[in-house]
Structure formats: structure tokens, C-alpha cells
């Protein structure tokens, strides 16, 4: 149940895509003065060491945030993530990588709130330490984020971003995501829901995406493929972000920086991106 540790993958190509999109959604929310709530259903530890421990085993960050750090020039969306990551480090060398909770906290204003769920007891303890300075603006719970989400919607401010990022180690997670969004939209039809998912040589991820498209709300689906699928049939060759009720500016924004991101993170000639949306 607690075998997955995100520290193994911190700062990889999937994190880069997820966190660039997360930052752009938060910046869009910040264009209005009205406060909002951010809910992270699978928050992790919040901050990850890159120079020791789990991240060093496969050093996936080198083909992710490491490539952005080595670039001579970046477009604003990519540079926004790199600047935030550098702000979390006290040396030119990247020694730590911020997870979604820390990234969100960097963008939240005093009136905004952050609610974090994490089931892994060790990660929850680390998360609480990493969030301690934020005080009452952040609440951390050692519980199932899917279950906790129901009690938080709709939020009092009627503005919220829900980030859903399960490990998908359990195949049931794909169906659970769909049920969670269906229920969430019933409770809060105007909320923005952002779902990360892996690209694998199996049908569950794309079946989930197809089911999310049929929920009846505006949506946007962006996928980053960094390599050809492995001949073995195993392994993740990219990832996607599916956003329900996305900012209307996102199609043009993504078309602007996704080719650059492909060029930076490509591992072979199978790299590319896919963008699809339905925004009224």
C-alpha cells in the first residue's frame, strides 16, 4: 500500500510538465483578487533531495529539470518553473526539487488556502515539516485524498483548483479518478480539476481520459511524449495533464511552449506532444 515514493522520480520529465501547467493555472487564478482554495489529493513530501537518497538511484531529474537548468534561454512558462526551483536551492547546483505543495505555496496569496492529503505516514511527517512555516494557511491530513475531497467541495469562496496526482500503482486508481471528478463536478460544477496521468503501453490511462471527456464540462488534454515506447512493453514514455474547466487562454499558451519543451526533454525521435480541447 505504501510502496510508492515520489522521491525516486522527483524532477523528472513528468514533474516538469505537471508543474509548468500547475504554475500557469495558479498564475491565471491570481489575475482575480477573490481568494481561492488549492486541494492536492496526493501531496507527497513537498520537497525532495536530488543529491542523495532515492533520487540518486535513477537520477531521473537529469533528463527533466536538469535539462531546463542547462538551457541557455527559456520561454516565460518554462523559466517560471526553473526560477521557482532555483529559489528553493541555496546553491547554483540543484540539490532539492519542490513538489506540488511547495510550488503552490509559492504562488498563493495571504487570502488563499492550501489543503493537502497524503496517506504515506513518513511522507506526511516530512510534508508537515516542510509546510510548518505556512501556519494556518495550509492544512495537512494523513488520509485518502479522494475521500477527503468530497467534504471540501464546494469551497466557501467558490474558487478552487483540485490537483489529482495518484501513483496509479493500483489499476483501480483510473476508475477512482473518474468517479472523483464526476462527484466533484456534481458538487462544484465550476471548479478547475487538474489530473496527471502516465503514458504507458496499456489502455487504462487513455480510457480514463476518454471517460473524463464525457463528463460534460469544458476540458483540455495535453500530453508530452519523451521517447518511443520500450520494446519490452514496460515503462513510462511520457505523461499527460487533463484539465476540467481549464483557463480559456491555455490552448494558445500550450501551443507556444510545448514544442520547446519537447525539444529540451526529447530522449529519442519518438518525442512529441499532443493537444486536444473542448472549450465553449
RAZIHU-V346257 format. One line per field, one symbol per residue. ss: DSSP state (A for helix, B for strand, O for the rest). A space follows every 10 residues. Layout:
BEGIN
ss->???
END
This chain:
BEGIN
ss->OOOOOAAAAO OOAAAAAAAA AAAAAAAAAO OOOOOOBBBB OOOOOOBBBO OOOOAAAAOA AAAOAAAAAA OOOOOAAAAA AAAAAAAOOO OOOOOBBBOA AAAAAAAOOO OOBBBBBOOO AAAAAAAAAA AAAAAAABBB BOOOAAAAAA AAOOOOOOOB BBBBOOOOOO OAAAAAAAAA AAAAAAAOOO OBBBBBBBBO OOOAAAAAAA AAAOOOOOBB BBBBBOOOOO OOOOOOOBBB BBBBOOOOOA AAAAAAAAAA AAAAAOOOOO OBBBBBBBOO
END
